[in-house]
Amino acid sequence: MRSRHVSRVIHASPDTVYEYASDVDNLPQWAAGLAQAEVVREGDALFVESPMGRVEVRFVESNRFGVLDHDVTLPSGTVVTNPVRVLAHPEGAEVVFTVRQIELDDAAFARDLATVEADLERLDRRLTGHE
């Protein structure tokens, strides 16, 4: 299994980036690779319609360290852990997303990397008003 880190510097404070990105109701507005419609809450569980089908998403608890790790349970039952960090950067914040090649051939892994890159670009545009 391979892993790649995709990052994006956003010209906004780390707190602003974390607050927006950690709000699950904002996912459909920037994370199209995960959420293509509103988040559905069923008890403590969160479900989204994604390019992979209906998936369950579980985020770590809100924290002051900029950690946005989340598990995605795929329709196959496989759980993919996605490490995500919002880090302080001299120009604002840097979001680092680790993409892992789980159940993906090389072409699908490349598409996942491109999707995450596009999602982080969309997050940047949402937070800096460059839409």
RAKAPE-V56678 format. One record per backbone hydrogen bond with DSSP energy under -0.5 kcal/mol. CO is the residue of the C=O (numbers start at 1). NH is the residue of the N-H. E is the energy in kcal/mol with one decimal. If there is no record, write none. Layout:
# RAKAPE-V56678
CO NH E
CO NH E
This chain:
# RAKAPE-V56678
2 101 -3.0
4 6 -0.5
4 99 -3.4
6 97 -3.1
8 95 -2.6
10 12 -2.4
10 93 -2.7
13 17 -2.4
14 18 -2.9
15 19 -2.7
16 20 -2.1
17 21 -2.8
18 22 -2.5
19 23 -0.5
20 23 -1.0
22 24 -0.9
23 26 -2.4
24 27 -1.1
26 29 -1.7
26 30 -0.7
27 30 -1.4
27 31 -3.2
30 32 -0.7
31 34 -2.3
31 35 -3.2
34 36 -0.6
39 41 -0.5
40 42 -0.5
40 47 -2.7
42 45 -1.8
45 42 -2.6
46 57 -2.7
47 40 -3.1
48 50 -0.6
48 55 -2.6
49 36 -3.5
50 53 -1.9
53 50 -1.9
55 48 -2.3
56 73 -2.7
57 46 -0.8
58 71 -2.7
66 68 -0.5
66 86 -2.3
69 60 -2.2
70 82 -3.0
71 58 -2.4
71 73 -0.5
72 74 -0.8
72 80 -2.9
73 56 -1.5
74 77 -2.3
78 74 -3.0
78 80 -0.6
79 81 -0.6
80 72 -2.6
80 82 -0.5
81 83 -0.7
82 70 -1.6
83 98 -2.7
84 68 -2.8
85 87 -0.6
85 96 -2.6
87 94 -2.7
89 92 -2.4
92 89 -2.2
93 10 -3.5
94 87 -3.3
94 96 -0.5
95 8 -1.7
96 85 -2.4
97 6 -2.9
97 99 -0.6
99 4 -2.4
100 102 -1.6
101 103 -0.5
105 109 -2.4
106 110 -2.2
107 111 -1.9
108 112 -2.4
109 113 -2.4
110 114 -2.2
111 115 -2.4
112 116 -2.5
113 117 -2.2
114 118 -2.3
115 119 -2.4
116 120 -2.6
117 121 -2.0
118 122 -2.4
119 123 -2.4
120 124 -2.3
121 125 -2.4
122 126 -2.5
123 127 -2.1
124 128 -1.9
125 129 -1.0
125 130 -1.3
